[in-house]
Amino acid sequence: MTSFHDKVVYQIYPKSFQDTNGDGWGDLKGITARLDYLADLGVDYLWLTPIFPSPQRDNGYDVADYRTVDPRFGTMADLDTLIAEADKRGIGLMFDMVFNHTSTAHDWFQKALSGDEKYMNYYIFRDGAPETPPTNWQSKFGGPAWEYVPKLKKWYLHLFDVTQADLNWENPEVRAELKDILRFWKEKGIKGFRFDVVNLISKGEYRDDFEGDGRRFYTDGPRVHEFLKEIVHDSGIDGMITVGEMSSTTIDNCIRYSNPKEHELSMTFSFHHLKVDYKNGDKWSLMAPDMHALKEIFAKWQEGMEEGNGWNAVFWCNHDQPRIVSRFGDTGKYWRESAKMLAAAIHLMRGTPYIYQGEEIGMTNADFTDIRAYRDVESINYHDILRKNGKSEEETMKIITACSRDNSRTPMQWTAGEKAGFTTGTPWLGLNKNHETINAEQESADGNSILSFYKELIRLRKEMPLIAEGTIHFLERENDDVLAYERQLGEERLLVFCNFRPQEADLQESPLTYEKNGWQKLLGNYPECRANLRPYEVVVLKK
């Protein structure tokens, strides 16, 4: 069995996980303090979003120094303790490496601004008049992707925030720096790496895009596979667990990125399934989830990656996505049922499951109604853009409330107490008011909780090679109410039926019929099988 196929990764957003010194900001000691909870959950790796020094313009994804710990999270000694204590529990740390760009506060960029030619070549600078950007590309956070530097009489590229300058991977000195950073953290005891928007590192042609925002000229670029092979081989991380975040990518590229024969990455994140509620492809234009599209995307990617010997990271949530139970489930009557169904839907697929902090207890969107409550730069920028485009404040806030990345960044809900057990101070971002009823303490004591269901899913993956290694084939393809698939390994078979609707759903062949034909119910969120699926029901059968 490939070493990571039966593993489960838990993503931690450190500033929102656990604060131990009362400053309202989560820290490394807080993660160490919660390791027993994570070990009891059964996870194998902890992916930490960046803990490096940063101006926090993009919540740490604007890195100012790759080789040390931001004092707000603690010290290098705190990190050493966390690594050692996690190791004792059989848990490895996975670091988040932001190598497409650095913060403009990084020493490299500051030297570039001073006119140092060596460091100017670390970034993508282009000549041009102050009124004329080199291309018409748009930043993913809104506005132009180029910023003019009067002193240099040049523009620099920033595909994200203006303070996140893109690195020039064409420069071998840049690649040498990044390899050395990976070696540094590997020697410190880090067991895996997640690479942020790594398929954007090889830019293609620098020309105007009259069909889109420019992404077709820099996504999955001409040298991206070459660059990945080089950095993985030369840094000595080949064989470690690695995952690449892929922006607007393709199956063919993801097969190449993750096929073991290519020696690039262990697996890839792709996001197509999380765009099925984007109206006309626009994140900031709301519509109900298109269930037919969701089913087709899962089938296409799961079966396609299997055929090409690629490997998926399977997930619903992360620090950039709204909470899935608010998005595709139900936060009222069927909160518990829908959270369990959504968990089973992906944990039993082919791929390595990722759990985002709080997902395992059914945390929901924050539902902040005032833009002043938000901290996310993207949300604040788009609030202004939507208002300028003619949306009323009410319409704008409805969109921000549903789509903001801050939905996933509210502090972890540990207890029903005043500060949810997260801090004794003022949290950096407001708490979700429902922490009094949704929290880890209450769910740990409840054998029927969402948390208990996640523990069972993790246990089954470790105990059943079928889940980790089996083939996958999708069923009920024309039934837009139900996601269903079959896993098979040798003579063993597993059937998974998930009703994504708040009403009953019919099937071509019901779980009850399968039971009568010798199949056994393995898992579910309702007591017994019936002729149809109840609201948000999941039924898992084995033979």
KAGIGI-V641312 format. One record per pair of residues at least 6 apart in sequence whose C-alpha atoms are under 7 Angstrom apart, sorted by sequence separation. I is the first residue (numbers start at 1). J is the second residue. D is the distance in Angstrom with one decimal. If there is no record, write none. Layout:
# KAGIGI-V641312
i: [I;I]
j: [J;J]
d: [D;D]
This chain:
# KAGIGI-V641312
i: [19;54;56;69;86;104;128;138;139;148;149;158;168;169;232;256;258;275;279;305;317;325;347;387;414;415;443;461;476;487;488;499;19;20;55;69;112;137;138;148;158;159;257;258;278;279;317;413;414;444;461;486;487;18;19;54;68;111;112;126;137;147;148;157;158;257;258;278;279;316;330;413;414;443;476;486;487;16;17;18;20;51;54;146;147;156;157;258;277;278;329;387;413;475;486;15;16;20;50;53;54;83;109;146;147;258;277;329;386;412;474;475;485;486;15;19;50;52;53;108;146;277;411;474;485;526;14;15;18;53;145;146;205;277;473;474;484;485;525;14;18;52;133;145;204;276;277;325;383;472;473;484;525;52;145;203;204;254;276;325;472;473;483;484;524;147;203;420;472;482;483;524;52;53;202;471;472;482;483;523;524;52;53;204;276;470;471;482;512;523;51;52;130;200;203;204;276;470;471;481;482;511;512;522;51;139;140;141;200;202;410;416;417;470;481;511;512;521;522;139;140;141;199;200;202;410;411;416;481;511;521;522;139;199;200;202;244;249;273;379;410;416;466;510;520;521;51;133;202;243;246;410;413;466;510;519;520;201;242;243;244;245;246;247;339;416;466;519;520;242;243;244;245;246;273;415;481;519;199;238;241;242;243;244;245;272;273;379;414;415;507;127;128;243;413;414;415;466;506;127;128;413;414;505;506;126;127;369;504;505;125;126;220;376;504;505;125;126;376;504;125;315;503;504;124;125;169;232;314;369;374;503;10;124;169;368;502;9;12;14;229;367;499;501;502;8;9;10;11;12;13;14;229;501;8;9;10;11;12;13;228;499;500;7;8;9;10;11;12;61;314;325;499;9;64;313;314;315;318;326;498;499;63;64;312;313;314;315;317;325;326;498;499;62;63;311;312;313;314;315;323;498;62;64;65;313;323;366;497;498;64;123;124;323;365;497;63;123;124;268;269;322;365;496;497;123;124;267;268;269;366;496;28;122;123;267;268;495;496;27;28;44;45;46;47;48;49;50;122;198;267;495;26;27;44;45;46;47;48;49;121;198;199;494;495;44;45;46;47;48;192;193;194;195;196;197;198;199;302;494;29;45;47;122;191;192;193;194;195;196;197;493;494;28;32;39;121;192;193;194;195;197;251;255;259;493;28;35;259;492;122;179;183;258;182;183;255;258;28;251;255;358;179;180;255;357;175;179;254;104;103;104;103;104;102;103;101;102;101;102;101;102;100;101;366;100;135;137;135;136;137;135;136;138;363;137;138;137;361;361;361;322;322;361;322;321;323;320;322;323;319;322;321;362;319;361;318;319;360;361;360;360;95;94;97;93;94;95;96;97;98;99;100;92;93;94;95;96;97;98;100;92;93;94;95;96;97;94;96;100;100;62;83;340;347;339;286;340;67;336;66;284;350;284;348;350;345;341;303;303;299;340;292;295;337;291;341;341;341;338;337;337;4;141;142;13;58;57;11;8;9;10;11;12;7;8;9;10;11;12;5;8;9;10;11;5;10;16;16;17;16;17;16;24;22;24;22;23;24;25;19;20;22;23;24;25;18;19;24;17;18;42;41;42;6;6;6;5;5]
j: [25;60;62;75;92;110;134;144;145;154;155;164;174;175;238;262;264;281;285;311;323;331;353;393;420;421;449;467;482;493;494;505;26;27;62;76;119;144;145;155;165;166;264;265;285;286;324;420;421;451;468;493;494;26;27;62;76;119;120;134;145;155;156;165;166;265;266;286;287;324;338;421;422;451;484;494;495;25;26;27;29;60;63;155;156;165;166;267;286;287;338;396;422;484;495;25;26;30;60;63;64;93;119;156;157;268;287;339;396;422;484;485;495;496;26;30;61;63;64;119;157;288;422;485;496;537;26;27;30;65;157;158;217;289;485;486;496;497;537;27;31;65;146;158;217;289;290;338;396;485;486;497;538;66;159;217;218;268;290;339;486;487;497;498;538;162;218;435;487;497;498;539;68;69;218;487;488;498;499;539;540;69;70;221;293;487;488;499;529;540;69;70;148;218;221;222;294;488;489;499;500;529;530;540;70;158;159;160;219;221;429;435;436;489;500;530;531;540;541;159;160;161;219;220;222;430;431;436;501;531;541;542;160;220;221;223;265;270;294;400;431;437;487;531;541;542;73;155;224;265;268;432;435;488;532;541;542;224;265;266;267;268;269;270;362;439;489;542;543;266;267;268;269;270;297;439;505;543;224;263;266;267;268;269;270;297;298;404;439;440;532;153;154;269;439;440;441;492;532;154;155;440;441;532;533;154;155;397;532;533;154;155;249;405;533;534;155;156;406;534;156;346;534;535;156;157;201;264;346;401;406;535;43;157;202;401;535;43;46;48;263;401;533;535;536;43;44;45;46;47;48;49;264;536;44;45;46;47;48;49;264;535;536;44;45;46;47;48;49;98;351;362;536;47;102;351;352;353;356;364;536;537;102;103;351;352;353;354;356;364;365;537;538;102;103;351;352;353;354;355;363;538;103;105;106;354;364;407;538;539;106;165;166;365;407;539;106;166;167;311;312;365;408;539;540;167;168;311;312;313;410;540;73;167;168;312;313;540;541;73;74;90;91;92;93;94;95;96;168;244;313;541;73;74;91;92;93;94;95;96;168;245;246;541;542;92;93;94;95;96;240;241;242;243;244;245;246;247;350;542;78;94;96;171;240;241;242;243;244;245;246;542;543;78;82;89;171;242;243;244;245;247;301;305;309;543;79;86;310;543;174;231;235;310;235;236;308;311;82;305;309;412;234;235;310;412;231;235;310;163;163;164;164;165;164;165;164;165;165;166;166;167;166;167;432;167;206;208;207;208;209;208;209;213;438;213;214;214;438;439;440;403;404;443;405;405;407;405;407;408;405;408;408;450;408;450;408;409;450;451;451;454;190;190;193;190;191;192;193;194;195;196;197;190;191;192;193;194;195;196;198;191;192;193;194;195;196;194;196;200;201;164;189;450;457;450;399;453;181;450;181;399;468;403;467;472;498;498;472;473;474;525;480;483;525;480;536;537;538;536;536;537;241;378;381;319;377;377;354;352;353;354;355;356;352;353;354;355;356;357;351;354;355;356;357;352;357;409;410;411;411;412;412;423;423;425;424;425;426;427;422;423;425;426;427;428;422;423;428;422;423;455;455;458;461;462;468;468;469]
d: [5.6;5.5;6.5;6.0;6.3;6.8;6.5;4.5;4.3;5.8;5.9;5.7;6.9;6.2;5.5;6.5;6.4;6.9;5.3;6.2;6.2;6.5;5.7;6.9;5.5;5.1;5.4;5.5;7.0;5.7;6.4;6.6;3.9;6.8;7.0;6.1;4.7;6.2;4.8;4.3;4.7;6.9;5.5;4.9;6.1;5.7;6.3;5.1;5.1;6.8;6.1;7.0;5.0;4.6;5.5;5.9;7.0;6.1;4.4;6.7;5.5;5.2;6.6;6.0;5.3;5.6;5.2;5.9;5.6;6.2;6.0;6.8;6.6;6.0;6.1;5.6;6.5;6.6;5.5;6.3;6.6;6.8;5.0;6.0;5.5;6.9;5.8;4.9;6.5;6.3;5.1;6.7;6.8;5.1;4.6;5.0;5.2;5.5;5.5;6.2;5.0;6.8;6.8;5.5;6.7;6.6;5.3;6.7;6.2;6.4;6.0;5.1;6.0;6.4;3.9;5.4;6.5;6.3;5.5;5.8;4.7;5.5;6.5;4.1;5.5;6.8;5.4;6.2;4.5;5.6;5.9;5.9;5.7;4.2;5.5;6.3;5.4;6.9;6.2;6.1;6.4;6.2;6.2;5.1;5.2;5.4;6.3;6.7;6.4;6.8;5.2;4.5;6.0;6.0;5.2;6.5;5.4;6.4;5.4;5.6;5.7;6.6;6.1;6.1;5.3;6.8;4.2;6.1;4.7;6.8;5.1;4.6;5.9;6.1;6.4;5.4;6.7;5.5;6.6;6.1;6.1;4.8;4.0;5.6;6.5;5.6;5.2;4.6;5.3;5.0;5.8;4.9;6.4;5.7;5.4;6.2;6.2;4.9;6.5;5.9;6.0;6.2;5.4;5.4;5.9;6.8;6.1;5.6;5.0;4.7;6.0;5.7;6.8;4.6;5.8;6.9;5.5;5.9;5.3;4.7;5.3;6.1;6.0;6.1;6.4;6.3;5.9;4.0;6.0;6.9;4.4;6.3;5.2;5.0;6.9;5.6;6.8;7.0;5.6;6.5;5.6;6.6;7.0;5.4;5.4;6.5;6.7;6.9;5.1;5.9;6.7;6.5;5.6;6.3;6.0;6.1;5.4;6.5;5.4;5.8;6.6;6.1;5.7;7.0;5.9;6.4;5.2;5.7;6.4;5.0;4.9;4.8;4.8;5.4;6.0;5.2;6.4;5.1;6.5;6.6;5.8;6.6;5.2;6.0;6.8;7.0;6.9;5.6;5.0;6.3;6.5;6.6;5.9;7.0;4.8;4.8;5.4;7.0;5.0;4.6;6.8;6.5;5.9;5.9;6.4;5.4;6.3;6.3;6.7;5.1;6.2;5.2;6.8;6.6;5.4;6.6;5.4;6.4;6.0;4.5;4.4;6.6;6.5;5.2;5.5;6.7;6.3;6.4;6.1;6.6;6.7;4.6;6.3;5.7;6.6;6.1;4.5;5.9;6.7;6.6;6.1;5.5;6.4;5.8;5.9;5.2;5.9;6.2;5.7;5.9;6.2;6.8;5.0;5.6;5.5;4.7;5.0;4.6;5.0;5.5;5.6;6.5;5.3;5.9;6.7;5.9;6.1;6.1;6.5;6.4;5.7;6.8;4.8;6.8;6.5;5.4;5.7;5.9;5.4;5.6;6.9;5.3;5.2;5.3;4.8;4.8;4.8;5.3;5.7;6.2;6.0;5.9;6.4;5.6;5.0;5.9;6.5;6.0;6.2;6.9;7.0;4.5;4.3;5.5;6.2;6.9;5.4;5.0;5.5;6.8;4.0;6.9;6.4;5.4;4.7;5.3;6.9;5.9;6.5;6.8;6.6;6.3;6.8;6.0;6.5;4.5;5.5;5.0;5.4;5.4;6.9;4.6;5.6;5.8;4.7;5.3;5.7;5.6;6.6;4.2;6.0;6.7;5.3;6.3;6.1;6.3;6.9;5.4;5.2;6.0;5.9;5.1;6.7;6.1;4.8;4.7;4.9;4.4;5.6;5.3;6.9;6.1;5.6;5.7;6.3;6.4;5.6;5.7;5.9;6.2;5.6;6.6;5.6;6.3;6.5;4.9;6.4;6.7;6.7;4.4;6.4;6.5;7.0;6.7;6.6;4.8;4.9;4.8;4.8;5.3;5.5;5.7;6.5;6.2;5.3;6.4;7.0;5.6;6.6;5.8;6.1;6.0;6.7;6.0;5.6;5.3;6.4;6.7;4.6;6.0;6.0;5.8;5.5;5.0;6.2;7.0;5.9;5.7;7.0;6.9;6.7;6.0;6.8;6.7;4.3;7.0;7.0;4.9;6.8;5.0;5.6;5.9;4.7;6.1;5.4;6.3;5.7;5.6;5.2;6.6;4.0;7.0;5.7;5.0;5.2;5.7;6.6;6.7;5.5;5.2;6.7;4.8;6.5;5.1;6.7;5.2;6.6;4.7;6.9;6.6;6.3;6.0;6.6;6.9;6.0;5.5;6.4;4.8;5.2;5.9;6.5;5.6;6.4;6.5;5.5;5.5;6.9;6.3;6.3;5.1;5.1;6.1;6.9;6.2;6.8;5.4;5.8;6.4;5.9;6.0;6.2;6.8;6.7;7.0;5.5;4.3;4.9;4.7;5.0;5.0;6.3;5.4;6.5;4.9;6.1;6.0;6.1;6.7;6.9;6.7;5.4;5.8;6.7;6.0;6.7;6.9;6.7;6.6;6.8;6.4;6.9;6.3;6.7;6.9;6.0;6.7;6.5;6.2;6.5;6.9;6.1;6.6;5.2;6.3;6.0;5.7;6.3;6.2;5.1;5.0;5.9;6.6;6.9;5.4;7.0;6.9;6.4;6.9;6.9;6.2;6.4;5.7;6.0;6.7;6.4;5.3;4.8;4.7;4.7;5.7;6.7;6.1;6.3;5.9;5.9;5.9;6.9;6.3;6.3;6.0;4.3;5.2;6.0;5.7;5.6;5.1;4.9;5.6;4.9;6.4;5.8;6.7;4.6;6.8;3.9;5.9;5.0;5.1;5.3;6.9;6.8;6.6;5.4;6.3;5.9;5.5;5.0;5.3;7.0]
